Amino acid sequence: MSDNPEGPWFCDFNAGAPVLPEVLAEFVATEQRCPANPASTHAAGRRARGVLEQARERIASLFELPAGDVVFTSGGTEAANMAVRGLGDLKLPVLISDVEHPAVRESAEQRGVCKWDIDAHGAAIVTAPTQTIGLVCLVHAQSELGTLQDIGAAIEVARNCDVPVVIDAAQTLGRVGIRELIANDAVVALSPHKAGGLRGHGVLLGRRLESKLQPLMLGGGQEFGLRPGTQSPSLAAANSLAIELAITEQPQRALAMARNCKSFLRGLEGRSCPHRVLTPLTNSVPNTLMVCFDHVEGRNLLPALDLAGVQASHGSACSSGSMTAPKILTAIGFDDARARACVRFSFDWKIRDEECAHVGALVGEVMLRMRKKN
């Protein structure tokens, strides 16, 4: 958050976390040591290529994969696009639900979709499809509500239909365990910048990707011919470290995040501010709270919080500039006005819980002032 007791208080870690110092140091050191193009055949290029492949092997070893099953991308969005638009029978629809991030949902719509229903907590109701499908997609944790999905059931559906399954794990890296996803033959998209890595870089993981995935772009043949374009050894080295730290530290991070959410709610409740927590606290990522404030003008809500030093969001940063409410809220029955009165607060693992209690109280004060104006 902030060393300043007056803020600003950053509560939007689902949009992205500050880079860890050791990750940034790895990036700078690699950039200085390996400035060459890793596709070049001279000594400098070979040195850069070596660093790139070491980073790939580091990630692969975490998931017990061959290095060739790790593909570097420009981010989680590209990784999701590659998987959804390149796996399975492209002439057949994708089985999804309205819990998905736009990167998955809009990619699937290019192929055609059939949909699962969702429940009031933002969980897909996973059932066998009623038509022939080419792919199954299910986000690991819904971005706005934080709801964990029934991944095991989705994997079973995919197996029964003999199609691949794609899991968007952008919001779960470092928050809940993800290695079992690969163990169950899912194709997984990661966004390291949400777990202390650097922006502009993502990872797609999956067994035998090279033989199953059709590339979106053509060009230089990098990334096993799946993703052309000059790779960044520096980003790969830095984010492989971020991923390693996120996975090895996940249990401790999760405990700290859960404490922070509880402290935030304690502070909010201490101001007797009417609110409703939409996040299902027994089945969600440990760092996320979607809170609805009734009788508050939603269009003024985030600016009022920002002026008070609390930086939060309505939902996904990819669509937060949109004038429409997050799709997940309308999908569970909220009209636009009520959805705009909902705020997603998301915390990291390094904030002290007393800071979160202070922020909760501050949010309560802001909401009470706004209710008086209405």
LUMMARDO-391094 format. One record per residue (C-alpha): residue in three letters; x, y, z. Coordinates in steps of 0.05 Angstrom, whole numbers, plus 32768, in hexadecimal, padded with zeros to 4 digits. Each point is the difference from the previous one (the first is absolute). Layout:
ALAXYZ;...
//
This chain:
MET800080008000;SER8024803F8018;ASP803280148035;ASN7FD880408008;PRO7FCA7FF98036;GLU7FD4802E7FD6;GLY80067FD37FC2;PRO7FF97FF77FC7;TRP7FE77FBA800F;PHE80077FD17FC5;CYS7FC87FCB8001;ASP80017FE97FB8;PHE80317FC77FFF;ASN7FD47FD67FD2;ALA801080337FCA;GLY804A7FF8800E;ALA80327FFE8039;PRO803F802A8007;VAL803D7FDC7FE8;LEU80297FDD8035;PRO80458020800B;GLU80257FBF7FF2;VAL7FD87FF67FC0;LEU801180467FE8;ALA80497FF58011;GLU80007FC07FD7;PHE7FE380257FC5;VAL803280398003;ALA803C7FD18008;THR7FEA7FD57FC5;GLU7FF2803B7FD4;GLN8046801A800D;ARG80217FBC7FF8;CYS7FD87FE97FC3;PRO7FEE80397FD1;ALA80017FD57FC1;ASN7FC77FE07FDA;PRO7FF97FB78018;ALA7FF47FEA7FB9;SER804580197FE9;THR80357FCB7FF5;HIS803C80278019;ALA801C7FF98046;ALA7FD68039801D;GLY7FC17FE37FE2;ARG80107FBB801A;ARG800B801C8045;ALA7FBC80227FFE;ARG7FE17FC07FE6;GLY801E7FD9803A;VAL7FE1802F8033;LEU7FBC7FFA7FDD;GLU80037FB48001;GLN80167FFF8048;ALA7FC380288012;ARG7FD47FD07FD9;GLU801E7FC48023;ARG7FF780228044;ILE7FB580077FF4;ALA7FFA7FBB7FE1;SER80217FDF803C;LEU7FCD8020802F;PHE7FC87FDC7FDA;GLU80277FC17FEF;LEU7FFB800F7FB6;PRO80327FFB7FC8;ALA801C80457FEE;GLY7FDE7FFC7FBC;ASP7FBC80048023;VAL800D80478018;VAL7FF080387FCF;PHE80108049800E;THR7FCE80357FEA;SER7FF5804B8008;GLY7FD07FF5803B;GLY7FC77FD7801B;THR7FD0801C7FCC;GLU802A7FE77FC6;ALA800B7FBD8023;ALA7FB57FF88007;ASN7FF380157FB8;MET80337FCE7FE7;ALA7FE17FC78026;VAL7FB780107FF2;ARG8009800F7FB7;GLY80347FCA7FF2;LEU7FEB7FC18024;GLY7FCE7FCA7FEE;ASP7FD37FFC7FC3;LEU7FF980497FEB;LYS7FC07FF27FDA;LEU7FDC7FEB8041;PRO7FE8802F8038;VAL8022800D8042;LEU7FDE7FED8042;ILE8006803C802F;SER7FD7802B8030;ASP7FF880498011;VAL80357FFA8037;GLU803880087FCD;HIS8030803A7FF6;PRO7FF480247FBD;ALA80417FE27FE5;VAL7FE17FBC8003;ARG7FB780127FF4;GLU800B802B7FC2;SER80327FCF7FE3;ALA7FCE7FC78009;GLU7FCA80297FDF;GLN802A80027FC1;ARG7FF67FB47FFC;GLY7FB97FFD801B;VAL7FEC7FED8046;CYS7FD17FD78029;LYS7FF980158049;TRP7FFA7FE58046;ASP7FD18025802E;ILE801D8022803D;ASP7FE880048048;ALA7FF4803E802C;HIS80497FFE8018;GLY801F80037FBB;ALA80107FB67FFA;ALA7FF57FDA7FBF;ILE7FCF7FC78007;VAL802A7FCB7FDD;THR7FD87FCC7FDA;ALA80097FD67FC2;PRO7FF480267FBF;THR7FC17FF47FD8;GLN802580077FBE;THR80437FED7FE2;ILE8037802F8016;GLY8048800D7FED;LEU801C801C8041;VAL7FF0800C804A;CYS801480408023;LEU7FF98011804A;VAL802380388026;HIS80217FE88040;ALA7FE6803B8029;GLN7FCE80337FE6;SER802280437FFB;GLU7FCE802F8020;LEU7FDF7FD48035;GLY803C7FD4800D;THR7FD57FC17FFE;LEU80277FC07FF7;GLN7FE37FD37FCA;ASP7FF57FB57FFD;ILE803D7FF17FD7;GLY7FFE7FB6800E;ALA7FBB7FFA7FE2;ALA801480287FC3;ILE803C7FD37FF5;GLU7FD37FC38005;VAL7FD0801E7FCC;ALA803B800C7FD1;ARG80197FB98009;ASN7FBB7FE37FF2;CYS7FFB802A7FC1;ASP80487FF27FEC;VAL8010804A7FF8;PRO8036802D801F;VAL7FF0802B803D;VAL801C8047800A;ILE8007801E8046;ASP800C804A8008;ALA802980028041;ALA8011804A7FFE;GLN7FE0800E8044;THR80177FC18024;LEU804C80017FF6;GLY801D80088046;ARG7FBA7FFE8020;VAL7FE97FB87FFA;GLY80237FC27FE7;ILE80057FFA7FB4;ARG80307FC77FF3;GLU7FC97FCC8002;LEU7FE180217FC3;ILE803A7FEA7FD5;ALA80007FBC8021;ASN7FB97FF87FE6;ASP801480127FB8;ALA7FE280467FFE;VAL801E80377FD6;VAL800D803A802F;ALA800A804B7FF3;LEU802980288033;SER8008804A800B;PRO803E8009802D;HIS7FF6804B800B;LYS7FC67FF0802F;ALA80307FDB802E;GLY803C802F8003;GLY801A7FF67FB9;LEU800980327FC8;ARG7FCA80177FD0;GLY80027FF17FB6;HIS80107FB68008;GLY7FD67FC18009;VAL80067FB57FFD;LEU7FD77FC97FE1;LEU800B7FBA801D;GLY7FE77FBD7FE9;ARG80167FBA7FED;ARG80137FF77FB7;LEU7FEC80477FEE;GLU802B80007FC1;SER7FD87FC67FE3;LYS7FBB80198016;LEU8001804B7FF8;GLN7FF580267FBF;PRO802680437FFF;LEU7FDA80427FFB;MET803A80247FDD;LEU80357FED7FCE;GLY8046801C7FFB;GLY80447FEE801B;GLY7FEF7FBC801D;GLN801280118048;GLU7FE07FDB803B;PHE7FFF7FBE7FDA;GLY7FDC80227FC6;LEU7FC58010802D;ARG800E8049800F;PRO802D80277FD0;GLY8024803E8016;THR804080128024;GLN80007FE38046;SER80188025803E;PRO80327FD88029;SER7FFC80368035;LEU7FB47FFA8009;ALA80057FB57FFE;ALA80367FFD8035;ALA7FDD8032802D;ASN7FBB7FE17FFB;SER80197FB98007;LEU801A80178044;ALA7FBD8021800F;ILE7FDB7FC07FEF;GLU802F7FD6802A;LEU7FF7802E803C;ALA7FB580017FF7;ILE7FFA7FB57FFF;THR80317FF18039;GLU7FE48038802C;GLN7FB77FF57FEF;PRO7FE97FE28043;GLN801F80398028;ARG7FE780357FD0;ALA7FB97FE48002;LEU7FFE8003804C;ALA801780498000;MET7FCE80137FCA;ALA7FC77FE08026;ARG801380258040;ASN800180417FD9;CYS7FB97FF47FE5;LYS7FE67FF18045;SER8021803F801C;PHE7FE3802B7FC9;LEU7FBA7FE5800F;ARG800A800B804A;GLY801180497FF3;LEU7FC680097FD1;GLU7FCE7FE08030;GLY801B802C8038;ARG7FE4803D7FDC;SER7FBA7FE17FFD;CYS7FFF800B7FB6;PRO7FC97FD77FDD;HIS80207FD17FCE;ARG7FFC7FBB7FE3;VAL803C7FD47FEF;LEU7FF37FDD7FBE;THR803F7FD68001;PRO7FF27FBA801B;LEU803380008038;THR80047FB58007;ASN800C7FF47FB6;SER802B80387FE4;VAL804780187FF8;PRO801880198044;ASN800F80487FEB;THR7FBF80177FDF;LEU7FC180228019;MET7FC8801A7FD4;VAL7FD5802D802B;CYS7FBD801E7FEF;PHE7FEC8043801F;ASP7FB6800F7FFB;HIS7FE480467FF8;VAL8042801B7FE5;GLU800780217FBC;GLY802D7FCF7FDB;ARG801B80327FCE;ASN801F80288039;LEU80177FC6802A;LEU80457FF27FE5;PRO8012804A7FF8;ALA7FEB800C8049;LEU802B7FC68018;ASP803A80197FD6;LEU7FFB8045801E;ALA80037FE08044;GLY803F7FDB7FEC;VAL7FE17FBB7FF5;GLN80107FE37FBB;ALA7FCF7FC87FEE;SER7FD77FEC7FC3;HIS7FBE7FE67FE7;GLY80237FC47FE2;SER80307FEB7FC9;ALA803180357FEC;CYS7FF67FEB7FB7;SER7FB9801A8003;SER80008031803B;GLY8000803B7FD0;SER7FBF7FE77FE2;MET7FBE80238011;THR7FDE7FBC8009;ALA7FFF7FD88040;PRO802B7FC18006;LYS7FDE7FC97FDA;ILE80027FD0803B;LEU7FD4802E802A;THR7FCB80087FCB;ALA80047FB47FF4;ILE7FED7FF4804A;GLY7FC5802F7FFC;PHE801A80468010;ASP7FE7803B7FD7;ASP803380327FE8;ALA7FF480338038;ARG80077FCD8037;ALA803C7FE07FE0;ARG802380447FFE;ALA7FF68004804C;CYS802E7FC38007;VAL804B8006800D;ARG80357FCB7FFA;PHE803680068036;SER803C7FD27FF6;PHE803D7FFB802D;ASP80477FE57FFD;TRP80257FD78033;LYS80308035801B;ILE7FCF8033801B;ARG7FF78000804B;ASP7FBB7FED8017;GLU7FFA803E802B;GLU800880297FC1;CYS7FC77FDA7FE0;ALA7FD4800D803D;HIS8010804A7FF8;VAL7FED7FFE7FB7;GLY7FBF7FDC800F;ALA7FED80368032;LEU801380367FCE;VAL7FD47FE07FCB;GLY7FC67FFD8031;GLU8007804A800F;VAL800080117FB5;MET7FC27FD67FF4;LEU7FDA801F803B;ARG800F80467FE5;MET7FE87FEC7FBB;ARG7FBF7FE2801C;LYS7FF180438023;LYS800680257FBE;ASN7FCD7FD37FDE;
//
